[in-house]
Amino acid sequence: MGTPQRIVLTISNGKDGAEARAVSLDQGNAVIRVSAVTQKGTKLSLDVKVVSGGYEGEMNKEGTEINGTWTQQGLTTPLLLKKAAAQAK
């Protein structure tokens, strides 16, 4: 059982397809690069090689939440992602 962490995940369309990055608010706003983003219908997969982790989830019909599982170094934990308003830069 780890300590809860606040993460802001941003997914956008890049020149070569979807790309993402995560910012760990509780670790000094550390930027964590997402290696690969795959979406098939309502299912989303994220590969985060830099931390040997990944995420598999499914979006709700409203498109406001993705309920899934985070896996890192053989350990898994439930992870619910919630859509939020874009933050000003």
C-alpha atoms as one frame of an Amber mdcrd trajectory, in Angstrom:
protein
   0.000   0.000   0.000   1.661   3.162  -1.207   0.995   6.800  -0.528  -1.752
   8.378  -2.672  -0.339  10.608  -5.408  -1.985  13.396  -7.401  -1.199  13.078
 -11.106  -2.264  15.325 -13.980  -2.359  13.342 -17.219  -2.521  15.256 -20.494
  -3.264  13.438 -23.750  -3.090  15.322 -27.042  -2.764  14.735 -30.762   0.819
  15.041 -31.923   2.278  14.934 -35.407   2.755  11.147 -35.129  -0.500  10.368
 -33.296  -1.602  10.524 -29.680   0.980  11.517 -27.102   0.780  11.993 -23.355
   2.649  13.190 -20.326   1.948  12.991 -16.632   2.875  15.555 -14.003   3.233
  14.315 -10.431   1.968  17.191  -8.285   3.134  15.531  -5.078   6.667  14.980
  -6.368   7.611  18.582  -7.155   5.658  18.672 -10.451   7.931  16.009 -11.909
   7.136  15.373 -15.586   6.761  11.711 -16.487   6.887  10.938 -20.206   4.363
   8.430 -21.478   6.107   6.232 -24.059   3.007   5.120 -25.969  -0.730   5.840
 -26.029  -3.167   3.399 -27.590  -6.922   3.847 -27.826  -9.274   1.276 -29.286
 -12.888   2.354 -28.904 -13.417   3.071 -25.225 -10.243   1.246 -24.103  -7.070
   3.188 -23.321  -3.549   1.837 -22.793  -0.538   3.831 -21.638   3.036   2.557
 -21.622   5.320   4.436 -19.222   8.744   2.881 -19.755  10.644   5.434 -17.661
   9.019   4.028 -14.473   8.471   0.475 -15.782   4.733   1.053 -15.617   1.557
   1.011 -17.617  -2.162   1.677 -17.462  -5.145  -0.171 -18.928  -8.589   1.355
 -18.610 -11.995   1.869 -20.153 -13.769   5.205 -20.664 -17.328   5.679 -19.452
 -20.071   6.512 -21.967 -19.980  10.216 -21.022 -16.248  10.410 -21.722 -15.581
  11.895 -18.279 -13.803   9.028 -16.533 -11.478   6.168 -17.345 -11.590   3.306
 -14.863  -8.606   1.009 -14.954  -5.504  -0.494 -13.434  -1.995   0.891 -13.022
   0.774  -1.734 -13.128   4.348  -1.032 -12.060   7.120  -3.554 -11.451   4.616
  -6.412 -11.147   2.305  -4.654  -8.687  -1.173  -3.455  -9.672  -3.532  -0.906
  -8.215  -6.910   0.459  -9.321  -6.683   3.914 -10.886  -9.639   6.127 -11.829
  -8.837   9.042 -14.148 -11.311  11.952 -14.165 -11.574  14.584 -16.865 -10.900
  18.104 -15.635 -11.011  21.532 -17.223  -7.816  22.528 -18.994  -5.442  24.541
 -16.836  -4.175  27.913 -17.996  -0.516  27.876 -19.018
